[in-house]
Amino acid sequence: MKKVIIILTAMFFLLINLFMYMTITRRLGNNYSDATKNKMVDVGSFLPFEEESNLARTGSSFYLKEDDDLPVLDGAAALVPVYASVIDNIYPDGCVTYEGGEFSDDNKYGENFASGSAMQFQNTIRGYNAMLEGSVDLFFTAYPSREQLENASDMGAELEIVPIGLEAFVFFVSKDNPTENLTIDQIREIYRGTIRNWDEVGGPDRLINPLLRIEGSGSQTMMESFMEGDMIHSRDPLSIFGGAIGYSFRYYLSGMVANDNVKMLSINGIYPSAESIRNGSYPISANFYVIYRKDNTNENVIKLVNWLLSDEGQTMIEACGYVGL
């Protein structure tokens, strides 16, 4: 009798494990959710003055010297190649001190540079605040959020917000998801919780897992603008069993954290290429900006901004993989 009980108990747990595998583990393993994996920028690949760095070395007729008041640059992760290339083309060698920090559980903001370095990388929220507080002179970013503008106003900081290039706002899914195209209306309905299954937009019978970004990040600010302030703020718990969709900026996704497991979607039948951004046919393009305080007394700040808007600066922006004005 005891032996029978042991066998029945073993069979019971075997059936439970089989049930868990069939209903959860297998489905999660095949849910197109490679698209959910957030990847951090390897800022070490974009260090100025390093021969192997992935920068746009287009040259400049404007140079800063060691004894000049060097503007400190910081920016959103998506724009690291731009401001790192600015330093590489214009600044004197030795002005960047990289300490080799990496994003981790103990270093969530990526303090990679010494305090005296002309290049910083503190993420959008902290870097923007550093510009407001004065330790950063120029901040490269998407248009700031309403909250960020209110923070500036509360501090009495008047900002100069200068467009310097164009970029596409894109939506992406796993490469295994057969969906290739969505309309703007479909995306909005997905992120308002109206469309909840991929089969409603011509895809497979599978729940949609709409990913969300950190409040105050460039991508999240752009998404809130795109959604006209009307979007979900939390996901249906069951959506984790479905196929993910996420959003970002084109070059950040395709050039900086290139991931063969995800693909960008066409929107309204137009794929987000440099040409479709340039000719205006891709429907969700936006400027990116350099921002500084109007009361900044460093004369090289305005000189650098003017250079970014010059033919030389716009050539560098194009060479970085973005689209110039």
C-alpha positions, -999 to 999 in steps of 0.1 A, spaced: 0 0 0 28 24 9 45 17 -24 12 25 -43 9 58 -24 45 67 -33 39 59 -70 6 79 -71 23 109 -54 51 108 -79 26 106 -108 6 135 -93 37 158 -91 47 146 -126 13 157 -139 15 190 -121 49 197 -137 37 187 -171 7 210 -167 29 239 -157 52 233 -187 24 230 -212 4 260 -199 32 284 -188 68 274 -195 64 264 -231 42 294 -239 65 318 -223 94 303 -242 77 309 -275 59 342 -269 79 365 -291 92 381 -259 128 386 -270 114 420 -277 110 426 -240 147 424 -232 160 459 -224 196 464 -234 219 490 -220 242 511 -242 278 500 -241 292 535 -237 327 521 -239 321 516 -276 316 554 -281 346 569 -262 362 599 -279 398 597 -290 398 558 -289 408 544 -323 383 515 -321 353 537 -310 322 538 -332 322 575 -339 316 599 -368 351 614 -375 341 639 -401 365 667 -390 359 703 -381 372 738 -388 362 747 -352 384 734 -324 386 739 -286 419 740 -268 430 726 -235 429 760 -218 394 768 -232 363 766 -210 352 732 -223 314 727 -222 304 695 -204 282 673 -226 256 647 -215 226 632 -232 200 605 -236 213 570 -244 200 572 -279 222 602 -286 255 591 -271 271 587 -306 262 623 -314 277 641 -285 306 617 -282 314 625 -319 312 662 -311 339 658 -285 360 636 -308 359 661 -336 362 694 -316 377 689 -282 413 684 -271 425 649 -264 426 640 -227 395 659 -217 374 627 -212 381 605 -182 363 572 -184 362 551 -153 349 519 -168 316 517 -149 289 495 -162 252 494 -157 244 468 -129 221 463 -100 246 484 -79 251 511 -106 217 516 -122 226 550 -137 259 541 -152 283 565 -135 310 558 -161 329 591 -161 349 612 -136 333 644 -123 358 665 -142 353 648 -176 339 668 -205 317 638 -214 291 624 -190 265 597 -193 240 598 -165 207 588 -183 180 611 -194 165 620 -160 197 626 -141 216 641 -170 188 666 -176 187 676 -139 225 680 -140 221 705 -168 195 724 -147 218 724 -117 248 735 -138 272 706 -137 264 698 -174 264 726 -200 247 709 -230 222 681 -229 213 661 -260 178 647 -259 143 643 -273 119 671 -264 116 673 -226 85 662 -209 60 685 -193 73 675 -158 109 683 -169 99 717 -182 80 724 -149 111 714 -130 131 740 -150 105 766 -143 104 758 -106 142 763 -105 139 796 -123 159 782 -152 151 795 -187 161 769 -213 172 772 -249 159 741 -268 175 739 -302 166 712 -328 197 697 -344 184 666 -362 156 642 -370 149 607 -359 121 582 -362 100 569 -333 96 532 -340 77 502 -327 93 467 -326 84 431 -320 103 398 -320 115 386 -354 93 355 -348 62 376 -348 47 375 -384 33 410 -380 51 435 -403 29 466 -403 5 484 -380 -15 516 -385 -12 546 -361 -47 539 -350 -40 503 -343 -10 512 -321 -30 537 -302 -57 512 -296 -31 486 -284 -17 511 -259 -52 522 -248 -61 485 -241 -87 483 -268 -69 459 -290 -55 430 -269 -48 402 -293 -25 400 -323 -53 384 -344 -72 417 -343 -44 433 -364 -39 404 -388 -14 384 -366 -16 351 -347 -41 343 -320 -20 355 -291 -23 382 -264 -4 415 -270 21 424 -243 26 462 -246 58 472 -230 62 505 -211 93 526 -206 105 546 -175 87 578 -168 108 608 -179 129 589 -204 131 602 -239 112 573 -254 84 575 -228 80 613 -232 77 608 -270 52 579 -265 30 600 -242 30 628 -268 22 603 -296 -6 588 -275 -20 624 -268 -19 617 -230 -43 588 -232 -26 554 -227 -24 525 -203 -1 529 -173 -1 492 -163 -5 460 -182 -29 432 -180 -11 405 -159 -21 379 -184 -3 398 -212 30 383 -201 18 351 -219 15 370 -251 38 385 -278 55 418 -269 56 451 -286 79 479 -276 89 514 -287 122 533 -291 141 555 -315 153 541 -347 191 544 -345 191 534 -308 174 502 -317 191 494 -350 225 509 -346 234 511 -309 219 480 -293 214 461 -326 195 430 -317 189 404 -344 160 390 -323 138 420 -329 124 439 -359 110 473 -365 75 475 -379 63 496 -408 37 522 -398 9 530 -422 28 509 -447 60 529 -444 92 514 -430 114 537 -408 144 542 -430 167 572 -432 151 581 -466 115 579 -453 125 601 -424 142 626 -447 114 628 -472 87 629 -445 68 598 -455 74 579 -423 46 592 -401 62 594 -366 94 614 -370 105 640 -345 134 664 -339 160 658 -314 176 687 -295 204 701 -276 193 720 -245 212 746 -223 203 772 -197 200 807 -212 220 821 -183 250 798 -191 280 822 -193 303 798 -211 308 814 -245 317 781 -261 283 767 -255 267 789 -282 297 784 -305 293 747 -302 255 749 -309 261 770 -340 286 744 -352 260 717 -348 237 737 -370 264 743 -396 271 722 -427 300 705 -408 278 697 -378 249 684 -399 274 662 -418 286 647 -386 250 640 -374 243 622 -407 275 602 -403 264 592 -369 235 574 -385 208 600 -378 191 624 -402 202 660 -404 178 690 -405 
